[in-house]
Amino acid sequence: MSLRAINFPSDGTSVHAGMGDFLFLSPDKAHRAEVIYEGEPPFGDSFHALSVDDVSFPGHVWGCNFAWSPCSRYLVCSWMPQSPEKWIRRTIIIDIVNRRYFHLLDYFYDFIFDGVDLVEVVLDRDRGVRSAHSYTLNGGEVWIAY
């Protein structure tokens, strides 16, 4: 299997990846995530199995936008839990160091993540780039171990 390697920018901006197999390298090159194509629903993007530093991650990630925090501790992406909630999209933040994750209440399609603040980026034809949602890590997150 041939993986397309993607080096993530160190500013927390997102990278689009879908319809293939990928190797994501964190900005500091200390962590790696393998994103392996598994299929497509009848209505959209590809979905993929994810492993982070050789540890399998539950559910599937959607083939769309991914961001790694500048400190390389967090990976952000669109996620689909295991059945019975199949096909639901959630935005998750994965804490690579502590092998845990949580999902946001709002879905963010595209984003910038500086390691504390996650800001959704929306391209509006009339107004240019703007923020629709934001989330700040505040210590009140309910993390789930993986």
C-alpha positions, 0 to 999 in steps of 0.5 A: 500500500502506498501512502501519500505523505503530507507534511502539515503546516506549523501554523494550524491551518487545515489541509484537505485530504480525501479519496486515497491513503495518506500519511500525515506528519505532525509539524515537529515530525514526532507523530504520524497518522495513517488515514486509509481509504475504506469507502464512500457513502452514497452522498458524499466524501470518502471515509477512512480508518485512522491510526495515530502513532500506530494506535487504531482510532475508533470510528472513521474520519471523513476525507475532508479537512485536517489540521495539526496544532503547531505544538503537534499535540492535537489533530483536528478532523471530521469524524464518524462514530461507529454504528448506530450513528453512522454517517453523522459528521462531528468535529473532533480534537484528538490529544495525541499525547494522552490518547484521548479525544472529544467532539464539539457540539457544532460541526466545523468544516474548515478550520485553523487550530492554534492548540488552544483556539479552534476557529471555523473558516468560512469562505463567503463570496460577498464578504471573503473569509470570516469566522462562523464558530470558534471553540477554546480549550477550557479544561471543561472538555469531556475526553474519551480515551482511545 
